[in-house]
Amino acid sequence: METEKNVFVVFYAGEKVKGKILKICDAFGANRYPFAEELGKQAQMISEVSGRLAELKTTIDAGLLHRVNLLQNIGTQYEQWNLL
């Protein structure tokens, strides 16, 4: 099942504007994610997120494979179960 999501990025200067932006995000129930200004921290964050995405993909792929195997097993034994 796919979930449709909208993403927006806001650039701002100043704490007063930041407060207004945070209120708007809260009003819409938007998730906020911190983003570091230093390039080194940005690269580290990108690496961590990429690693988590790879782990999630592996988990999803394993789940799909398990489901396929289970359904194939059920399909081969279905007629036999109905005879019981």
Backbone as ProteinMPNN parsed JSONL, in Angstrom:
{"seq_chain_A": "METEKNVFVVFYAGEKVKGKILKICDAFGANRYPFAEELGKQAQMISEVSGRLAELKTTIDAGLLHRVNLLQNIGTQYEQWNLL", "coords_chain_A": {"N_chain_A": [[0.839, -1.16, 0.0], [0.623, 2.141, -0.881], [1.497, 5.312, 0.43], [0.566, 8.552, 0.06], [2.434, 11.497, 0.208], [3.171, 14.888, 1.025], [5.804, 17.191, 0.592], [7.6, 19.917, 1.842], [9.944, 22.599, 1.83], [11.342, 25.022, 3.879], [13.027, 28.017, 3.933], [14.472, 30.367, 6.061], [15.162, 33.425, 7.863], [16.051, 34.479, 10.998], [14.733, 34.485, 14.344], [12.122, 35.27, 14.976], [10.625, 34.875, 12.647], [11.037, 32.152, 12.452], [9.544, 31.22, 14.646], [6.919, 31.8, 13.757], [6.774, 30.16, 11.507], [7.011, 27.637, 12.706], [4.599, 27.569, 14.16], [2.747, 27.518, 12.062], [3.434, 25.081, 10.851], [2.769, 23.343, 12.964], [0.003, 23.805, 13.059], [-0.834, 22.583, 10.71], [-0.118, 20.022, 11.237], [2.362, 19.129, 10.44], [5.345, 17.248, 10.045], [8.524, 17.996, 11.345], [11.933, 18.188, 10.528], [15.231, 18.33, 11.647], [17.972, 20.085, 10.152], [21.294, 20.245, 9.638], [23.63, 22.97, 9.471], [26.327, 22.777, 8.868], [28.468, 21.297, 6.464], [29.761, 18.824, 6.907], [28.2, 17.633, 8.923], [25.822, 17.476, 7.527], [26.479, 15.601, 5.548], [26.919, 13.374, 7.168], [24.336, 13.017, 8.213], [22.922, 12.436, 5.866], [24.149, 10.045, 5.172], [23.366, 8.428, 7.359], [20.564, 8.402, 7.045], [20.378, 7.194, 4.532], [21.386, 4.669, 5.156], [19.392, 3.752, 6.935], [17.231, 3.669, 5.166], [18.096, 1.642, 3.422], [18.099, -0.543, 5.192], [15.347, -0.694, 5.783], [14.339, -1.284, 3.23], [15.466, -3.818, 2.832], [14.139, -5.228, 4.866], [11.455, -4.997, 4.014], [11.612, -6.306, 1.519], [12.284, -8.899, 2.398], [9.962, -9.537, 3.786], [8.081, -9.518, 1.697], [9.052, -11.641, 0.123], [8.699, -13.754, 1.916], [5.908, -13.739, 2.093], [5.198, -14.429, -0.561], [6.321, -17.019, -0.723], [4.821, -18.304, 1.282], [2.196, -18.089, 0.256], [2.5, -19.573, -2.103], [2.993, -22.092, -1.009], [0.575, -22.53, 0.323], [-1.07, -22.572, -1.918], [-0.235, -24.92, -3.229], [-1.049, -26.849, -1.436], [-3.736, -26.52, -1.071], [-5.871, -27.948, -2.397], [-5.521, -30.472, -1.277], [-6.092, -29.94, 1.4], [-8.806, -29.397, 1.241], [-9.854, -31.892, 0.788], [-9.834, -33.142, 3.197]], "CA_chain_A": [[0.0, 0.0, 0.0], [1.412, 3.364, -0.966], [0.976, 6.464, 1.137], [0.949, 9.781, -0.62], [2.89, 12.526, 1.141], [3.641, 16.154, 0.475], [7.027, 17.673, 1.232], [7.948, 21.299, 1.549], [11.163, 23.074, 2.481], [11.229, 26.441, 4.191], [14.256, 28.717, 4.302], [14.096, 31.581, 6.773], [16.215, 34.101, 8.62], [15.558, 35.14, 12.199], [13.963, 33.692, 15.303], [10.713, 35.659, 14.931], [10.057, 34.16, 11.497], [11.069, 30.73, 12.816], [8.385, 30.977, 15.505], [5.71, 31.795, 12.924], [6.817, 28.954, 10.669], [6.721, 26.494, 13.581], [3.161, 27.588, 14.449], [2.048, 27.08, 10.846], [3.68, 23.636, 10.729], [1.958, 22.68, 13.988], [-1.403, 23.913, 12.669], [-1.081, 21.61, 9.647], [0.329, 18.694, 11.668], [3.529, 18.765, 9.628], [6.555, 16.78, 10.728], [9.698, 18.837, 11.098], [13.183, 17.457, 10.676], [16.36, 19.267, 11.712], [18.972, 19.971, 9.095], [22.494, 20.951, 10.086], [24.196, 23.938, 8.531], [27.679, 22.372, 8.484], [28.488, 20.275, 5.416], [30.144, 17.535, 7.484], [27.027, 17.071, 9.608], [24.852, 17.14, 6.481], [26.921, 14.343, 4.933], [26.673, 12.317, 8.148], [22.894, 12.809, 8.269], [22.549, 11.763, 4.615], [24.64, 8.67, 5.286], [22.512, 7.718, 8.314], [19.244, 8.206, 6.433], [20.55, 6.195, 3.469], [21.51, 3.374, 5.827], [18.065, 3.344, 7.428], [16.424, 3.306, 3.995], [18.558, 0.334, 2.948], [17.597, -1.537, 6.145], [13.903, -0.829, 5.581], [14.123, -1.984, 1.959], [15.789, -5.226, 3.079], [13.047, -5.783, 5.668], [10.271, -5.101, 3.157], [11.872, -7.364, 0.539], [12.197, -10.189, 3.09], [8.54, -9.763, 4.056], [7.421, -9.863, 0.434], [9.49, -12.985, -0.242], [8.024, -14.675, 2.834], [4.503, -13.801, 1.691], [5.125, -15.195, -1.809], [6.569, -18.428, -0.395], [3.682, -18.801, 2.045], [1.058, -18.242, -0.653], [2.78, -20.705, -2.986], [2.809, -23.288, -0.196], [-0.87, -22.688, 0.501], [-1.631, -22.94, -3.217], [0.044, -26.322, -3.556], [-1.711, -27.743, -0.486], [-5.138, -26.141, -0.947], [-6.76, -29.051, -2.781], [-5.366, -31.537, -0.287], [-6.791, -29.525, 2.615], [-10.245, -29.49, 1.005], [-10.256, -33.296, 0.809], [-9.886, -33.607, 4.59]], "C_chain_A": [[0.894, 1.236, 0.0], [0.712, 4.476, -0.21], [1.485, 7.712, 0.439], [1.318, 10.827, 0.422], [3.315, 13.765, 0.378], [4.851, 16.61, 1.276], [7.211, 19.137, 0.861], [9.173, 21.679, 2.367], [11.015, 24.573, 2.68], [12.6, 26.967, 4.595], [13.841, 30.028, 4.957], [15.324, 32.178, 7.45], [15.562, 34.77, 9.822], [14.651, 34.268, 13.042], [12.472, 34.015, 15.263], [9.996, 34.912, 13.798], [10.008, 32.665, 11.798], [9.859, 30.377, 13.677], [7.09, 30.905, 14.714], [5.641, 30.531, 12.068], [6.476, 27.722, 11.499], [5.238, 26.424, 13.912], [2.354, 27.094, 13.247], [2.22, 25.573, 10.658], [2.832, 22.86, 11.73], [0.482, 22.691, 13.612], [-1.762, 22.886, 11.596], [-0.658, 20.198, 10.035], [1.542, 18.206, 10.894], [4.663, 18.261, 10.516], [7.701, 17.701, 10.352], [10.94, 18.014, 11.377], [14.332, 18.456, 10.689], [17.327, 19.028, 10.553], [20.149, 20.855, 9.474], [23.003, 21.908, 9.014], [25.58, 23.526, 8.047], [27.632, 21.223, 7.481], [28.843, 18.894, 5.959], [28.974, 16.854, 8.167], [25.944, 16.691, 8.603], [25.201, 15.801, 5.845], [26.669, 13.175, 5.872], [25.186, 11.987, 8.218], [22.412, 12.059, 7.022], [22.968, 10.302, 4.657], [23.756, 7.845, 6.218], [21.14, 7.419, 7.714], [19.324, 7.159, 5.327], [20.672, 4.796, 4.054], [20.177, 2.865, 6.33], [17.16, 2.93, 6.273], [16.81, 1.933, 3.462], [18.057, -0.774, 3.871], [16.103, -1.771, 5.959], [13.594, -1.573, 4.29], [14.401, -3.468, 2.121], [14.666, -5.905, 3.847], [11.796, -5.981, 4.823], [10.444, -6.221, 2.141], [11.765, -8.747, 1.174], [10.745, -10.531, 3.391], [7.782, -10.17, 2.806], [7.782, -11.277, -0.008], [8.806, -14.028, 0.635], [6.558, -14.846, 2.438], [4.334, -14.636, 0.428], [5.307, -16.682, -1.526], [5.39, -19.04, 0.347], [2.476, -19.034, 1.143], [1.275, -19.386, -1.638], [2.57, -22.021, -2.241], [1.324, -23.563, 0.028], [-1.505, -23.146, -0.802], [-1.405, -24.399, -3.561], [-0.702, -27.279, -2.638], [-3.212, -27.511, -0.381], [-6.089, -27.291, -1.267], [-6.701, -30.176, -1.759], [-6.118, -31.187, 0.998], [-8.304, -29.657, 2.444], [-10.743, -30.927, 1.02], [-10.409, -33.82, 2.231], [-11.221, -33.43, 5.205]], "O_chain_A": [[1.817, 1.343, 0.807], [-0.516, 4.568, -0.212], [2.688, 7.893, 0.256], [0.598, 11.019, 1.402], [3.76, 13.69, -0.767], [4.907, 16.433, 2.493], [7.004, 19.536, -0.285], [9.405, 21.148, 3.453], [10.615, 25.3, 1.77], [13.249, 26.424, 5.489], [12.954, 30.72, 4.457], [16.364, 31.536, 7.59], [14.618, 35.544, 9.666], [13.906, 33.431, 12.532], [11.644, 33.133, 15.489], [8.897, 34.388, 13.983], [9.044, 31.989, 11.439], [9.221, 29.347, 13.459], [6.252, 30.04, 14.972], [4.583, 29.917, 11.927], [5.732, 26.854, 11.042], [4.669, 25.333, 13.945], [1.394, 26.34, 13.404], [1.259, 24.872, 10.342], [2.244, 21.835, 11.385], [-0.219, 21.701, 13.821], [-2.882, 22.375, 11.582], [-0.822, 19.269, 9.244], [1.727, 17.002, 10.715], [4.902, 18.79, 11.602], [7.833, 18.129, 9.205], [10.992, 17.243, 12.336], [14.398, 19.336, 9.83], [17.467, 17.912, 10.054], [20.007, 22.07, 9.612], [22.827, 21.681, 7.817], [25.974, 23.88, 6.936], [26.847, 20.288, 7.636], [28.279, 17.895, 5.514], [28.773, 15.649, 8.018], [25.23, 15.707, 8.796], [24.326, 14.963, 5.629], [26.253, 12.103, 5.432], [24.811, 10.815, 8.276], [21.587, 11.151, 7.121], [22.222, 9.425, 4.224], [23.431, 6.698, 5.913], [20.62, 6.313, 7.861], [18.428, 6.325, 5.201], [20.12, 3.842, 3.505], [19.859, 1.686, 6.176], [16.411, 1.959, 6.382], [15.94, 1.146, 3.09], [17.637, -1.83, 3.397], [15.643, -2.913, 5.975], [12.687, -2.405, 4.256], [13.652, -4.296, 1.602], [14.281, -7.028, 3.523], [11.148, -7.024, 4.91], [9.52, -7.004, 1.922], [11.22, -9.667, 0.566], [10.341, -11.687, 3.265], [6.937, -11.064, 2.849], [6.918, -12.027, -0.462], [8.38, -15.072, 0.141], [6.031, -15.958, 2.446], [3.425, -15.463, 0.351], [4.546, -17.512, -2.024], [5.003, -20.175, 0.069], [1.808, -20.062, 1.252], [0.327, -20.096, -1.974], [2.018, -22.967, -2.805], [0.878, -24.706, -0.069], [-2.381, -24.011, -0.797], [-2.286, -25.049, -4.124], [-0.965, -28.417, -3.027], [-3.894, -28.243, 0.336], [-7.005, -27.574, -0.496], [-7.728, -30.763, -1.418], [-6.72, -32.066, 1.615], [-9.007, -29.993, 3.397], [-11.93, -31.165, 1.241], [-11.055, -34.846, 2.441], [-11.415, -33.776, 6.371]]}, "name": "protein", "num_of_chains": 1, "seq": "METEKNVFVVFYAGEKVKGKILKICDAFGANRYPFAEELGKQAQMISEVSGRLAELKTTIDAGLLHRVNLLQNIGTQYEQWNLL"}
